[in-house]
């Protein structure tokens, strides 16, 4: 092999190693600058506690309302799921059907693939429940015959309204069944209200998210104007827009994170404040209900959204004002 070929084989690895060392040095410098700007932006916020706290409080207030509405909708979703689980049909048997035939009809209904469970209420049992509910034992006892028919309470496997209507129509054609009643109007109204609330919550989340962008953007705009001379100097010596933008982006992220933490605190305090009267109200209706909370996933989502909104608001404000700042 010639000396020129040996020289090429030696030179190429050296050039690759040198390029790798330069890339590593650039990465380390970039990381150091990010860490320095992150800590420096936090120190600047701490040096102005009143202004920083007011900005974070404004962000928190903008985040609390959609978060509270989301919790309310989540609670309504759980209630709707419980109502779906308790959705039933009532099959009224013909008056000529005796107890033995009513039991056979119940067994035939249980054999249906889309029926989860059935419960037979005989005519006598129905009369007893009716008397206890109305407190008219003496008056109803004077009746010569029992006017109430035997009924079968049916729990379907799928509580969707469309499938329950189809099931009611099919069961109504069975022999011995006089009528099948299904009342899902109130369940459908609840679902419609939930859908309306979901859309209202989404619209409010978008509007208040824009409010967070405006709050952070206005705060960062004032910070850019206060450091205008400094920006002109570093730009004059060759600093890029990304270099100049970096500390303000961290400031916006700190504002957003602080607002998210305050929003979590306000939601927790509000939930604790309302927990006792809400539980007492539910207990007066014979129910057990506790206010929902964000939990780990919801808290992480809220903090992530608030931080991203703060960062985005800062990026928009800085980019807009850097375009108008030119070194003199």
Buried (B, 14 or more C-beta within 10 A) or exposed (E): EEEEEEEEEEEEEEEEEEEEEEEEEEEEEEEEEBEEBBEEBBEBBEEEEEEBBEBBBBBBBBBBBBBBBBBBBBBBBEBBEEBBEEBBBBBBBBEEBEEEBBBEBBEBBBEBEEBEEBEBBBBEBBBBEBBEEEEEEEEBEEEEEBEBBBBBBBBBEEBEBEEBBEBBEEBBEBEBBBBBEBEBEEBEEBBEEBEEBBEEBEEBBEEBBEBBBBBBBBBBBEBBEEBEEEBBEBBEEEEEBEBBBBBBBBBBBBBBBBBBBBBBEBBEEBBEEEEEEBBEEEEEEEEEBEBBBBEEEBBEBBBEBBBBBBBBBBBBBBEEBBEEBEEE
